[in-house]
Amino acid sequence: MKVTLKIRRFNPEKSPQPWWGEYPIEAEPTDRLLDALNYVKWHIDGTLTYRRSCAHGICGSDAMLINGANTLACKVLLQNLGSKITVEPMRGFRVIKDLLVDMDAFFEKFRKVKPYLITHTPEPEKERLQTIEDRETFEDTTKCILCGACTTSCPSFWANEDYVGPAAIVNAHRFIFDSRDEGGDERLEILGAADGVWRCRTIFNCVEACPREINITRAIGEVKKALLFRRF
Amino acid sequence: MVHKYDAVVVGAGGAGLMAGLNLSAHGRVAVISKLYPTRSHTGTAQGGIGAALGNHEEDHWEWHMFDTIKGGDYLADQDAVEILCREAIETVYELEHWGLPFSRTEDGRIAQRPFGGHTKEFGKGPVRRSCYAADRTGHMILQTLYQQCTKNQVHFFNEYHLLDLLVSEGRCAGVVAYCIATGELHVFHAKAVLDATGGCGRMFRVTSNAHSLTGDGMAVALRAGLPLEDMEFFQFHPTGIYKMGILLSEAARGEGGILRNRTGERFMERYAPTLLDLAPRDMVSRAMYREIRDGKGIDGKNYLHLDLTHLSAEVHDKKLPDVTDFVRTYLGIEPKKEPVPVQPTAHYAMGGIPTDTDGRVIIDEQNTPLHGFYAAGESACVSVHGANRLGTNSLVDILVYGRRGARHAATYMKENDWAPSPANPEDRAKALIACLMAGSGKERAAQIRDALQDEMMEKASVFRDAKSLTAMKEKLVELRERFAQVKIEDRGSKYNTEVLEVVELENLLDLAEALVESALGREESRGAHSREDFPKRDDINWLKHTLAYKTPQGIAFKFKPVTITKFQPKERKY
């Protein structure tokens, strides 16, 4: 099939202004959008720049705005995108070059919510026990690959870049609801602050954007409830 | 820019993060990675990590040890395998204590499932040894390690690409890396360096490996005059998605999935009557190639079916959610109703930078260490996988040997001073980049890489012989000549991913040469190395490790004996 990629280009070493590049290519309908981007980079314009690694939706490198919606370039097939495909960098992060954005502030927010198991009781010799039901309560939020698609689809984040954002809340949820964890109060204190969960206006963009199909708005809702009913 | 650290870890997958975590408590340590750590390929491992916990049924590390040695066709060093299987158990508990969300048994313990080549009582039938978190075990391991690194404030240099290894006065003195964001070269002067840069599957057309898996550490070591061990052994995983190579976990067969040919026959009954579809990967991949050659591929084409239609909806949704998702997303098929087209996919390098059981890199058949240089994980060869790795053992390897390397390096860096930095340490790296950036040739790197991948697939993959390997060797000479004419369009210094793809291509060309020459030299069939002109294993002449060196005259060899302790080589049947 013939498709035309319309790609938002930006290279500050060449020009302070972004521009649109159009690339008509021949491709298979079952090719991933990432394959099409690779084709452009490898055969038409070597300067096209983006991140990619695993190419099957696990590493989280290639989240971008595709036909106006955030998703991973490696997890969407051309046959589902039409013959003219618009590709832009994620919104709300500083664009460094073409589709590649600055992720440092995003990871800083991840670190802020203490995304690691906190325990005060001594470890048993073998594993800590956990029931299948207890394990299930945080299953959904263990799937996060830190791609940034949710946070950069969130109008509350666009309005206030200090908002901790859905991805960080997902990673806090993963521990708050883990029966083995004893750091819930510390995390809830962080998430209850001005730039925490209350910035979420339940717009659900994050749920649509998540390539791992995490029900993020529900997870944020569960954190809000924990703040209301378990609070200090 | 010059940095001075006690130790530098290169690579931030499972082995690198484990090493970084264990080293950081002992001094000034940097972990450098060409990716953000959570992008590393450990995250794509699916089915589980092997450890004889015995949570469902009786199991022992000795059984795990036997299976690993037999699975590796008796080429693994048995002292190293014993350490692997003993320490696997405490390692899994350590991961659990760090918060890894394992799936659970009815009584709340870590859940375990059967996996290829893992047996009870020395081969009497499958055993549930693979500790899993749905089919996302690697993702959970990578996330858990990164969480612990965050907690312990491990110091990362993200998006720095390894270009050179520094050696002075016979000791490792550090590394040179290219800062991808700025294009600047950074010298990391260090007492100890641990390489954990992962595999090189991108030299093959059909592969489960990430675009980033270009063997950077192995290639840098090879060019620095160090040997690579057992490069002829490259594993093809039986169930890659047809044409794309995306991995569908062996857990799919562990949970009951069946491979079928065009007549619907469960053909593994003819090849491995006891373990059937759960035979080791080398045997299953060869069986698939044979079925395809016999015209039994689906519609006569080069793929077969992975039949999951008889599994319960709960198995699909709860135990294999990612496999189900991949099949739906990339094939548009509902695996609950239709069989899945699969073909063997290049998956894992058993070979790599030779090390001893403390992760110290060795430079010859006498096990002489290069002081200060360590390696762990897929880029290393300790050798625990021998001629063929069992599923779940790579995750054990990265953690057990990532930690062991780090522990030895921690002692080393306390007891030793820095080796003097060589004069102008960045010179070779600077010349490499300058040469590429000045290139005004006509060749596109992508076309050279395409040719490499296609030819390697045809001539040096599951089956090989002298004719195909010799032809590949000649092809590599031609590709090397074309590479000298490679052109670069991006002359910028910020995020010049084009120039790095060319650096990666050169790494793949160097490693392909080491693989092909090693495969041509080994005139026998063992594990994943299957020579059609030498179809039998030959313990008299070839029960030994290959050490391949890059010299101006081409690849030169030395050979290292296999360490055999508990299990004498026997015929390998399943």
Interface residues (C-beta under 8 A of the other chain):
Chain A: N11 P12 E13 K14 T30 R32 K41 W42 H43 D45 G46 T47 T49 Y50 R51 R52 S53 C54 A55 H56 G57 I58 C59 G60 S61 K75 L77 I96 K97 L100 M103 F107 F110 R111 K114 P115 Y116 L117 E123 E125 K126 E127 R128 L129 Q130 T131 I132 R135 F138 E139 T142 K143 C144 I145 L146 R174 F175 D178 R180 D181
Chain B: L35 Y36 T38 R39 S40 H41 G43 T44 L53 V92 Y93 E96 H97 W98 G99 P101 F102 S103 R104 E106 D107 G108 R109 I110 A133 A134 R136 H139 M140 Q143 Q147 Q148 T150 K151 A181 A210 H211 S212 M244 I246 L247 D322 D325 F326 T329 Y330 G332 R444 A445 A446 I488 E489 D490 G492 S493 K494 Y495 T497 E498
